[in-house]
Amino acid sequence: MRKATIGPQDVPEMAPSLPNLTRVFARIGILSFGGPAAQIALMHREVVEERGWLTEAQYLRALSFCMLLPGPEAMQLATFVGWRLHGTLGGLIAGLLFVLPGAAVVLALAMVYAAFGQVPLIAALFMGVQAAVLAIVLHALQRVAKKALKGRLAWALAAVAFAGLFAFNLPFPVIIFGAGIAGWLSAKIAPSQEAALPTPGLVSHALQQAMVWGAIWLIPLGVLWALEGGILFEIGLFFSQLAVVTFGGAYAVLAWMTQAVVQEKGWLSLPQMIDALGLAETTPGPLILVTEFVGYLAAHGVGGWGLGIAGAVTALWMTFAPCFLWIFAGAPFIERLAHAPRLSAALAGITAAVVGVIANLSIWFAVHVLFDRTRIVDAFPLHLVLPDVSSLDPIALGLGLLAAFLILWRHWPLPGVLALTAILSAAARLM
C-alpha cells in the first residue's frame, strides 16, 4: 500500500471510488436540511464516522479553513472533501451535489410562490423536518466539542466565541481571526520546528486555479453586461459582490442582504423576503440558496417565469462559482501548511471557536423553530435575540423530542426520522 502524500491531485489510501463518492454526496445533498450546523454534522457522520474517508483532525482542519472563507462554509467543506479525495473532479462532484438538490427544490417553490403565493402544505412538511434536525444538531455539537476542546484555552475560545456571537453580536470575522491569533500566540515551538515556505510549484498552481475559476465566475457577468444590461446584469452584479463579503456563511449577511433587496433595490417586499428566508431554511442545501429565490422573484417581476428562471440561474452562478475558486486555489496551501506548528496551533484555536459558533447557530435555530415569535434585547453592549415564551409551538417541541428519542436512543436511520416528523407535522397543522 502506498503512503498518501499531500497535493491537489493526491488520493488518500482510503479514498472511495468516484461512483461511491457521487452516491454519498448525492445523499448528503438530499438530506442536508437545517442550516450549516446540521449539514456539517451530517457530513461528519457520513465522511468521518461511518466511512473513515477523512480523519477527525483532517475534517476539523478543513472546517476551520472553510470558516475563514467568504461564502457558505458547509458547501465549501463538501467541495474540500471531494477535492481531498479525488482532486478537482471530486471537488466539483461533491460541491455541485451539495447544492443542486436544494436548488431544484428552491426553484420549484419560488415558481409556485410567484404563481400562487404561500404554500402551507410544503411549509408544514418542512417544519417537521426542522424539528427533527434539532436533535441532529445537538448530537453533533456534543461530538464535535468532545473532539475539539482539548485544554483550557480551547474551552475559553469556544466560550468567548459563543458569548461574542450570542450576547454581543460581534462580527463573525473578528471572532474567527481573534481565535486564530490566540492559537498562534499560544504555540510553544523551537525555531527548528518552523515549516518551510510553500514551493514555487504550489504557488503557480494556486495562481492558475485562481485565474481559471475567476474567469468562470466573472466572464458570464461581462456577457450579461454586454448583451442584456438589465435586471439579469443587476442580479449578477449584486450577488457577485455579495459573494466576497459573506464571511461566516449566510447568517452573517442576511440582515444586510434583506435591507439591500427590499429598501435599496425594491426587488421584493419585506413579507416576500421573510417568506423567502423561511422557505430557504426548510429546504436542503445551504441557506444562502435564498439568493436563488430572490433572483427568481426579482426577474419574474420584470418578465415572467422565463426571465425568472434566468434570474435564479444568474444568482446561483454568482453565489457559488466563487466557492470553487476559494477551495481549488487555497486548499493545497492549507493541506501543506497545516503541519506547521504555529499554523496548526492557529487552526486549533479556530476549531475551538467553531464549537462556540455551532452552539450559537444551534440556539438560534432552536429559537426560531420552537417559538413563533422572538424579541430583540438591545442594551449596549448586549444584543440578544430571545424567544417569546408564550409563543412556544407545542407541535414543534413534541416532534423535536420524538426525533431526539428516535435518533439518539433508538438509532433510527435519518431518512426515516425526517419522513416521519414531516408527515406528523403536516397532519397536525392541516387538521
C-alpha positions in Angstrom: 0.0 0.0 0.0 1.4 3.4 -0.9 1.7 6.2 1.5 -0.6 9.1 0.7 1.1 12.5 0.0 -0.4 15.9 0.1 -1.2 17.9 -3.1 -4.1 18.9 -5.3 -4.3 15.6 -7.1 -3.3 13.2 -4.3 -5.7 10.4 -3.4 -5.6 9.1 0.2 -5.2 5.5 0.8 -8.8 5.0 1.9 -10.3 7.2 -0.9 -13.6 5.9 -2.3 -14.3 5.3 -6.0 -15.8 8.2 -7.9 -19.2 6.4 -8.2 -19.2 5.8 -4.4 -18.2 9.5 -3.7 -21.0 10.6 -6.1 -23.6 8.4 -4.3 -22.7 9.6 -0.8 -22.7 13.3 -1.7 -26.0 12.9 -3.6 -27.4 11.5 -0.3 -25.8 14.4 1.7 -27.2 16.9 -0.8 -30.7 15.5 -0.5 -30.7 15.2 3.3 -28.8 18.5 4.1 -31.6 20.2 6.0 -31.2 22.5 8.9 -28.5 25.0 8.0 -24.8 24.8 8.4 -24.6 23.2 11.9 -26.8 20.3 10.8 -25.1 20.0 7.4 -21.6 19.9 9.0 -22.9 17.3 11.4 -24.4 15.2 8.6 -21.2 15.4 6.5 -19.1 14.4 9.6 -21.3 11.4 10.2 -21.1 10.2 6.5 -17.4 11.0 5.8 -15.6 10.6 9.2 -17.7 8.3 11.4 -19.3 5.8 9.0 -16.7 5.6 6.2 -13.4 6.9 7.6 -12.5 8.8 4.4 -11.0 11.6 6.5 -9.7 11.6 10.0 -11.2 13.7 12.7 -8.2 16.0 12.6 -8.4 16.4 8.8 -12.1 17.2 9.0 -11.8 19.7 11.7 -8.8 21.4 10.0 -10.8 21.6 6.8 -13.8 23.0 8.6 -11.6 25.7 10.3 -10.3 26.7 6.8 -13.7 26.9 5.3 -15.0 29.1 8.2 -12.3 31.6 7.2 -13.6 31.9 3.7 -16.5 34.1 2.3 -19.4 32.0 1.2 -21.4 29.0 2.6 -18.9 27.1 4.7 -20.8 23.7 4.5 -20.8 23.8 0.7 -17.1 24.7 0.7 -16.4 21.9 3.2 -18.1 19.5 0.8 -16.0 20.8 -2.1 -12.9 20.5 0.0 -13.7 16.9 1.0 -14.3 15.9 -2.6 -11.0 17.7 -3.7 -9.1 15.9 -0.9 -10.3 12.5 -2.1 -10.4 12.9 -5.9 -8.8 16.2 -6.9 -10.7 18.9 -8.9 -13.2 16.4 -10.3 -14.1 15.1 -6.9 -14.4 18.7 -5.6 -16.8 19.6 -8.4 -18.9 16.5 -7.9 -19.2 17.0 -4.1 -19.8 20.7 -4.3 -22.4 20.5 -7.0 -24.3 17.6 -5.5 -24.4 19.5 -2.2 -26.1 22.5 -3.9 -28.2 21.1 -6.8 -30.9 19.2 -4.9 -31.7 22.1 -2.7 -31.5 24.5 -5.7 -34.1 22.4 -7.6 -36.4 22.5 -4.6 -36.0 26.3 -4.1 -36.6 27.0 -7.8 -39.8 24.9 -7.7 -41.0 26.7 -4.5 -40.1 30.1 -6.0 -42.2 29.3 -9.1 -45.1 28.1 -7.0 -44.8 31.1 -4.7 -44.7 33.6 -7.6 -47.8 32.0 -9.2 -49.9 31.1 -6.1 -48.4 32.8 -3.0 -47.7 30.9 0.1 -47.6 27.1 0.2 -48.8 26.0 3.6 -48.6 22.2 2.9 -45.0 22.4 1.9 -44.2 24.7 4.9 -45.9 22.2 7.2 -43.9 19.3 5.9 -40.6 21.1 6.2 -41.4 22.3 9.7 -41.4 18.7 10.8 -38.0 18.3 9.2 -36.7 21.3 11.1 -37.9 19.9 14.4 -36.0 16.6 13.7 -32.9 18.5 12.7 -32.7 20.0 16.2 -31.8 16.6 17.6 -29.1 16.1 14.9 -27.6 19.5 15.7 -27.3 19.0 19.4 -25.9 15.5 19.0 -23.3 16.8 16.5 -22.4 19.7 18.8 -21.7 17.3 21.6 -19.5 15.0 19.4 -17.5 17.9 17.9 -16.9 19.6 21.2 -15.7 16.3 22.7 -13.0 16.0 20.0 -12.1 19.7 19.5 -12.0 21.1 23.1 -8.6 20.0 24.4 -7.3 22.1 27.3 -8.3 25.3 29.0 -7.5 27.6 26.1 -9.8 25.7 23.7 -12.7 25.8 26.2 -12.1 29.5 26.7 -12.0 30.3 23.0 -15.3 28.3 22.5 -16.9 30.2 25.3 -15.7 33.6 24.1 -16.9 32.8 20.5 -20.3 31.8 21.8 -20.7 34.8 24.0 -19.4 37.2 21.4 -21.9 36.0 18.8 -24.9 35.2 21.0 -24.7 38.1 23.5 -22.8 40.9 21.9 -23.4 40.4 18.1 -19.7 40.7 17.3 -18.7 40.4 13.7 -18.0 36.9 12.7 -14.6 37.5 11.2 -13.4 39.2 14.4 -14.3 36.1 16.3 -12.5 33.7 13.9 -9.4 35.8 13.4 -9.2 36.5 17.1 -9.3 32.8 17.9 -6.6 32.2 15.2 -4.3 34.8 16.7 -4.8 33.4 20.2 -3.9 29.9 19.0 -0.9 31.3 17.0 0.5 33.1 20.1 -0.1 30.1 22.3 2.2 27.8 20.3 5.4 26.9 22.1 7.9 25.7 19.5 11.6 25.8 18.8 13.0 27.7 15.8 13.9 24.5 14.1 10.3 23.4 14.0 9.1 26.2 11.7 7.8 24.9 8.4 9.3 25.8 5.1 7.5 28.3 2.8 5.3 26.9 0.1 7.1 25.7 -3.0 7.0 27.8 -6.2 5.1 25.0 -7.9 2.3 25.2 -5.3 2.1 29.0 -5.7 2.0 28.6 -9.5 -0.8 26.0 -9.3 -2.8 28.3 -7.0 -2.5 31.2 -9.3 -3.5 29.1 -12.3 -6.6 27.9 -10.4 -7.4 31.5 -9.4 -7.3 32.7 -13.0 -9.3 29.8 -14.4 -12.1 30.0 -11.8 -12.0 33.7 -11.7 -12.8 33.7 -15.4 -15.5 31.1 -15.0 -17.1 33.3 -12.3 -16.9 36.7 -13.9 -17.0 36.2 -17.7 -20.7 35.5 -17.6 -21.2 38.7 -15.8 -19.4 40.6 -18.6 -21.6 38.8 -21.1 -24.7 39.9 -19.3 -23.5 43.5 -19.2 -22.8 43.5 -23.0 -25.9 41.6 -24.2 -28.6 42.4 -21.6 -27.6 45.2 -19.3 -30.9 45.0 -17.4 -32.3 43.0 -14.5 -30.1 39.9 -15.0 -27.0 42.0 -15.0 -28.1 43.8 -11.9 -28.8 40.5 -10.2 -25.4 39.1 -11.3 -23.5 42.2 -10.1 -25.3 42.3 -6.7 -24.7 38.7 -5.9 -21.1 38.7 -7.2 -20.4 41.5 -4.7 -22.3 39.6 -2.0 -20.1 36.5 -2.6 -16.9 38.2 -1.4 -18.4 39.6 1.9 -20.4 36.6 3.2 -17.8 35.6 5.8 -19.4 33.2 8.3 -21.9 31.9 5.8 -25.4 33.2 5.1 -26.3 34.1 8.7 -23.6 36.8 8.8 -25.0 38.6 5.8 -28.8 38.0 5.7 -29.7 41.2 7.5 -27.7 43.3 5.1 -29.0 41.4 2.1 -32.6 41.8 3.2 -32.1 45.6 3.6 -30.5 46.0 0.2 -33.0 43.8 -1.6 -36.1 45.4 0.0 -35.1 49.0 0.6 -32.4 49.8 -2.0 -33.3 47.5 -4.9 -37.0 47.2 -4.4 -37.0 43.7 -5.9 -39.1 42.1 -3.1 -41.4 43.4 -0.4 -40.4 42.7 3.3 -43.1 40.0 3.6 -41.8 38.3 0.5 -38.3 38.4 1.8 -39.4 36.9 5.1 -41.2 34.1 3.2 -38.0 33.6 1.1 -35.9 33.1 4.2 -38.4 30.8 5.8 -38.6 28.6 2.7 -34.8 28.5 2.3 -34.4 27.4 6.0 -36.7 24.5 5.4 -35.2 23.1 2.2 -32.0 21.0 1.8 -28.8 22.7 0.9 -27.1 25.9 2.2 -29.3 28.7 3.5 -27.6 31.1 1.0 -29.8 29.4 -1.6 -32.2 32.2 -0.6 -30.3 34.2 -3.3 -31.8 31.9 -5.9 -35.3 32.6 -4.6 -34.6 36.4 -4.7 -33.2 36.2 -8.2 -36.3 34.4 -9.4 -38.8 36.8 -7.9 -36.8 39.8 -8.9 -36.6 38.8 -12.6 -40.1 37.3 -12.6 -41.5 40.7 -11.6 -40.0 42.1 -14.8 -40.5 39.4 -17.4 -42.5 36.4 -16.1 -41.4 32.9 -15.3 -38.9 32.5 -18.2 -36.9 35.5 -17.1 -37.4 34.4 -13.5 -35.6 31.1 -14.2 -32.8 33.1 -15.9 -32.6 35.3 -12.8 -32.4 32.2 -10.5 -29.6 30.7 -12.5 -27.7 34.0 -12.5 -28.0 34.3 -8.8 -26.8 30.7 -8.3 -23.8 31.2 -10.6 -22.6 34.4 -8.9 -23.1 32.9 -5.5 -21.4 29.5 -5.8 -18.8 29.8 -8.6 -16.5 31.8 -6.3 -16.7 29.0 -3.8 -14.8 26.7 -6.2 -12.2 29.4 -6.7 -11.5 29.7 -2.9 -11.2 26.0 -2.5 -9.2 25.0 -5.5 -6.8 27.9 -5.2 -6.4 27.8 -1.4 -6.9 24.3 -0.2 -3.5 23.0 -1.3 -1.8 25.6 1.0 -3.8 24.5 4.0 -3.0 20.9 3.4 0.7 21.7 3.1 0.9 24.4 5.8 -1.4 22.7 8.4 1.5 20.7 9.6 3.4 23.9 10.5 3.4 24.1 14.3 2.3 27.8 14.6 -0.4 27.4 11.9 -1.6 24.2 13.4 -2.0 26.0 16.8 -3.9 28.8 15.0 -6.2 26.3 13.3 -6.7 24.6 16.6 -7.8 27.9 18.1 -10.2 28.5 15.2 -11.6 24.9 15.6 -12.3 25.5 19.2 -14.1 28.8 18.3 -16.1 26.9 15.7 -17.6 24.9 18.6 -18.9 28.1 20.0 -20.1 29.2 16.6 -22.1 25.9 16.1 -23.5 26.3 19.6 -24.7 29.8 18.7 -26.2 28.6 15.4 -27.9 25.7 17.2 -29.6 28.0 19.7 -30.6 30.5 17.0 -32.1 27.6 15.0 -33.9 26.2 18.1 -35.4 29.6 19.0 -36.8 30.1 15.5 -38.1 26.5 15.2 -39.7 26.1 18.6 -41.2 29.6 19.0 -43.4 31.6 16.7 -42.2 35.0 17.9 -38.9 36.4 19.1 -37.8 39.7 20.6 -34.5 41.6 20.5 -32.9 42.9 23.6 -30.6 45.7 22.6 -29.0 47.3 25.6 -25.4 48.2 24.8 -23.2 46.2 24.7 -25.7 43.4 24.8 -27.6 42.4 21.7 -29.8 39.3 22.3 -32.4 37.5 20.2 -34.7 35.9 22.8 -37.9 33.8 22.3 -41.3 35.0 23.3 -42.1 32.1 25.8 -45.8 32.4 25.3 -45.4 31.6 21.5 -43.9 28.1 22.1 -45.0 25.7 19.4 -46.0 22.5 21.2 -46.1 20.6 17.9 -42.5 21.5 17.0 -41.4 20.8 20.6 -43.1 17.4 20.6 -41.6 16.5 17.2 -38.1 17.6 18.3 -38.3 15.4 21.4 -39.6 12.5 19.3 -36.7 12.9 16.8 -34.2 13.1 19.7 -35.5 9.8 21.1 -35.5 8.0 17.7 -32.0 9.3 16.7 -30.1 9.2 20.0 -31.7 6.2 21.7 -33.4 4.1 19.1 -30.8 4.8 16.4 -33.3 5.1 13.6 -31.9 5.9 10.1 -32.0 9.6 9.4 -34.3 9.5 6.3 -36.9 7.5 8.3 -36.9 10.1 11.1 -37.2 13.0 8.7 -40.1 11.4 6.8 -42.0 10.6 10.0 -41.7 14.0 11.5 -42.6 15.7 8.2 -45.8 13.6 7.9 -46.7 14.1 11.5 -46.2 17.9 11.2 -48.3 18.2 8.1 -51.1 16.1 9.6 -51.1 18.1 12.9 -51.0 21.5 11.3 -53.5 20.9 8.5 -56.2 19.1 10.6 
